[in-house]
């Protein structure tokens, strides 16, 4: 039994770990429209599906949070992300996803 006590002694002396707190994305009140899809009280990230014929995708931010249209990252240099304040709208032919907050 002395062997096990000696083996586990460092664990008993170590400080207790605090549980990891999950990162919570704020939920926006209102509506987020991407193309023909509308999200109610959105939170997190939503993909942008572009039409094959090159038609621009409409994005409407009717929420109480700013949103960011994340542009393609594989260009050198990458184009700047587009930020829409509450109540703004745009049409875009680029972008990978929309992030709330």
Secondary structure, DSSP 8 states (H G I E B T S, - for coil): -HHHHHHHHHHHHS--------------SEEEEETTEEEES--SEEE----TT---EEEEEEESS-EEEE--SSSSS----EEE-TT-EEEES--SEEEE-
